[in-house]
């Protein structure tokens, strides 16, 4: 059985991997401050998160918090998790755009 050869050899493959990693890093850097806002509990809780997966702001309707504190805090937890998940998904979309949809474990 003959060994498969790539065009350009291992050096070319390493150059392409480095290029792809740069593209991923550029996409992450350029979009990490972009924000998304997710609302829950009938818009009584709003969470703004960055695509860099940081919570930027939490807003809770004071009447909602006063009426049932434990339920309100559970709602905040749920909305924070949803916002961070959506931020991660949005960042993944931006990385896929930058790399042309190529997925390499450990890089994309």
C-alpha positions in Angstrom: 0.0 0.0 0.0 1.4 3.4 -1.0 1.6 6.3 1.4 -0.7 9.2 0.6 1.2 12.4 -0.2 -0.1 15.8 0.3 0.6 18.6 -2.1 3.4 20.7 -0.6 4.2 18.2 2.1 4.1 18.7 5.9 5.5 22.2 5.7 2.6 23.4 3.6 0.2 21.7 5.9 1.7 23.5 8.9 1.6 26.8 7.1 -2.1 26.3 6.4 -2.8 25.3 10.0 -1.0 28.4 11.3 -3.0 30.6 8.8 -6.2 29.0 10.0 -5.3 29.6 13.6 -4.6 33.3 12.8 -7.9 33.6 11.2 -9.7 32.2 14.2 -7.8 34.5 16.6 -8.6 37.5 14.4 -12.3 36.6 14.4 -12.3 36.1 18.2 -10.5 39.4 18.8 -12.7 41.4 16.4 -16.0 40.1 17.8 -15.3 39.5 21.5 -16.7 42.9 22.6 -19.9 42.5 20.5 -22.9 42.0 22.7 -26.2 40.1 22.6 -29.1 40.6 25.0 -31.4 37.7 26.1 -34.6 38.2 28.0 -36.6 35.8 30.1 -39.4 35.6 32.6 -41.7 37.7 30.4 -39.0 40.3 29.9 -38.6 40.8 33.6 -34.9 39.6 33.4 -32.5 40.8 30.7 -28.9 39.7 30.4 -26.3 41.3 28.1 -23.3 39.2 27.3 -20.3 39.6 25.1 -19.3 37.2 22.4 -16.2 36.8 24.5 -18.5 35.0 26.9 -18.6 37.6 29.7 -21.7 38.9 31.3 -21.8 42.7 30.7 -25.1 43.6 32.3 -28.0 42.1 34.2 -31.4 43.8 34.6 -34.1 42.6 36.8 -37.5 44.2 37.3 -37.6 45.3 40.9 -41.2 44.2 41.4 -40.4 40.8 40.0 -37.5 40.4 42.4 -39.6 41.6 45.4 -42.5 39.3 44.6 -40.6 36.0 44.7 -36.9 36.4 45.3 -36.0 32.7 44.8 -37.9 32.4 41.6 -36.4 35.6 40.3 -32.9 34.4 41.1 -33.6 31.1 39.4 -34.8 33.1 36.4 -31.6 35.2 36.4 -29.5 32.0 36.4 -31.4 30.6 33.5 -31.2 33.8 31.5 -27.5 34.1 32.2 -26.9 30.6 31.0 -29.0 31.2 27.9 -27.1 34.4 27.1 -23.7 32.8 27.4 -24.8 29.9 25.2 -26.1 32.2 22.6 -22.9 34.3 22.8 -20.9 31.1 22.2 -23.0 30.1 19.3 -22.7 33.6 17.7 -18.9 33.5 18.1 -18.8 30.0 16.5 -20.7 31.4 13.5 -18.2 34.3 13.2 -15.3 31.8 13.3 -16.9 29.6 10.7 -17.3 32.6 8.4 -13.7 33.5 8.9 -12.4 30.0 8.2 -14.8 29.2 5.4 -16.5 26.5 7.5 -13.4 24.5 8.0 -13.3 22.7 11.4 -10.0 21.4 12.8 -10.0 20.1 16.4 -8.1 22.3 18.8 -8.3 25.3 16.4 -11.9 25.8 15.5 
